[in-house]
Amino acid sequence: MSRTESHSPRADGSSTEDRRRIIRIDRTDPIQRMRWRCPNNHTTWEPTNSHAYCASCARHVGLDPEHYELLDARTGERVSWARIELE
């Protein structure tokens, strides 16, 4: 490595500052209920075991109703189920 090269530090996830923020969803709030959707854009998902189950997906042939991430309709970001806390 030459003296002109520089390396910036990278987050490795070992620090609390590195972890991704937890998303809290209030399922009783109709606005939040519409904001958070299954990856197929349905709002009929329910929490189960370690994932979300979408009743609308279950009614469609060829769609898997079990999801391990939710779609934030406001930002378009897919959020891992591990980062979600339900209130």
C-alpha positions in Angstrom: 0.0 0.0 0.0 1.4 3.4 -0.9 1.3 6.4 1.4 -1.3 8.1 -0.9 -3.9 5.4 -0.4 -6.2 5.8 2.5 -8.6 3.4 4.2 -11.7 4.6 5.9 -12.9 2.6 8.8 -15.9 0.3 8.1 -18.6 -0.8 10.4 -18.5 -4.4 11.3 -21.6 -4.6 13.4 -19.8 -5.2 16.7 -20.6 -1.8 18.2 -24.0 -0.5 19.2 -23.3 2.4 16.9 -23.0 0.0 14.0 -26.4 -1.7 14.4 -29.3 -0.7 12.3 -32.1 1.1 14.1 -35.1 -0.8 15.4 -38.4 0.1 13.7 -41.4 0.3 16.0 -44.8 -0.2 14.4 -48.1 0.7 16.3 -50.6 -1.8 14.7 -53.5 0.2 16.3 -52.6 3.3 14.3 -54.4 3.2 10.9 -51.7 5.4 9.3 -48.9 3.1 10.3 -51.1 0.1 9.4 -51.2 1.4 5.8 -47.6 2.4 5.7 -46.1 -1.0 6.5 -46.9 -3.7 3.9 -45.8 -7.1 2.9 -43.3 -7.2 0.0 -46.2 -7.6 -2.4 -47.7 -4.3 -1.2 -50.6 -5.8 0.9 -51.6 -4.4 4.2 -53.2 -7.6 5.5 -50.2 -9.0 7.2 -50.1 -10.3 10.8 -47.2 -11.3 13.0 -46.6 -15.0 13.5 -43.7 -16.8 15.1 -40.6 -15.2 13.6 -42.1 -13.6 10.5 -45.2 -11.9 9.0 -48.1 -13.8 7.4 -50.1 -12.1 4.7 -53.7 -13.2 4.2 -53.9 -11.5 0.7 -50.8 -13.3 -0.5 -52.3 -16.6 0.8 -55.4 -16.1 -1.4 -53.2 -15.7 -4.6 -51.9 -18.7 -6.4 -48.1 -18.6 -6.6 -47.5 -16.0 -3.9 -45.8 -17.1 -0.7 -47.7 -15.7 2.3 -44.8 -15.9 4.7 -42.4 -12.9 4.7 -39.3 -12.1 6.6 -39.3 -8.4 5.7 -41.8 -5.6 5.4 -42.0 -2.8 2.9 -42.1 0.8 4.1 -44.6 2.3 1.6 -43.3 5.8 2.4 -39.6 5.2 1.6 -39.7 2.0 -0.5 -37.2 0.4 1.9 -37.5 -3.3 2.7 -37.0 -3.8 6.4 -35.9 -7.1 7.9 -38.4 -8.7 10.4 -35.5 -8.8 12.9 -35.5 -5.0 13.0 -39.2 -4.7 13.7 -40.9 -4.3 17.1 -44.7 -4.3 17.3 -46.5 -2.1 19.8 
